Amino acid sequence: MTAERIKVLREQRGYTQTELAKRLGITRSSVNAWEMGISVPSTQYIVELAGIFKVSTDYLLGVASTETVSIAGLKEEDIRLVYALISHLKNKNGENI
């Protein structure tokens, strides 16, 4: 699951394996091994990947199927609107909040 998510997220962001490897300071073959499921990223790289892809470490590890949204820099009123929108969409889709 982690292998698939890394590959999908990398492709969604338009990175090649080489570009992602360079951002992480590792070899392309290491990224390839992660995506093939031959090896698993260390905790350090899971955290770095989560930051690069703007997802939670839980998502990368398959613990939960959630992504994060940064509210850094938003005013309090804007944050309330974001939460209200999320609540509205979850209710519309019949999800528990």
N, C-alpha and C positions, 0 to 999 in steps of 0.2 A: 504494500500500500504506500509506504513512504517513497519507494522508488518511482511509482507512477506519479505521485503528487509532485515530486521534484521535477520530473520531466515535463509534466503538463504546465506547471507554474513557470518553468524556464521558457518553454515555448510561447506561453501567453505573453510573457514580457519581451519576447523577441531576442532572447540571448542565445548565443551558441554555447556549446559545452565549454569551448575555449574561453569565451568571455566570462562565463560564470566562474570558471576555475581561476581566472586572473583576478576577479573581484575578491575571491576567497583566499588567494595566495597558495593555490594547490595546482596539481596537474590536471589536464583534461581527462586523463585516464581515470583519475579518482572520481570525477563527476560521472563519467561513463559507467564506472563500476557501481556507483550508487543507483543510477537509473536502470541498470541491468539487474539490480538486486543481488549483485555479487558481494558487495560490502554495504555497510550502513554508516552514515556520517556520525562522527563523534558528537557528544553533547555540545561542544563548542560550535561545531558547524551547523547543527540543528538550529541553534540560537541565531547564528549569522544568517542562515537561509531564511528563517522566519522574518528577520529584519529586512532583508533584501526583497522578499516577496510580499511583505506586509500581511503576513498571516500569523496565526498563533503556532507555537511549537506543538501544541496538542493537535492542531490540524495536520501538520506535517507528519506527525507520528500516528495519525489515524485514530486518535482518542475521541475527537469530536469533529463534526463537519461544519465548523464555523470559521469565518474569516473575521479579521478585526478591521475596524475603521478608526483611524486616528481623529480625535477631536481636538488635538493640540492646536492652539491658536484661535479656537472658536470662542465667541462670547457666550455667556451663560444662556442667553435667550436662544441662540443658535443651537446650543447643545440640547436644550429642552425640545426644540423642533425636531432634531435628529432622532431623539428617543421617541417622540410622539409618532414620527413617521414609521420607525421600526415597529412600534407597538401596533399601529394601524395595519401595516402589511402582514404581520404575524396573525392578527385577528382575522383579517381577510382570508388568509390561507389556512385558517383553522389550527394554527400552532399554539401550543401552550407557551406562555411567557414566563 
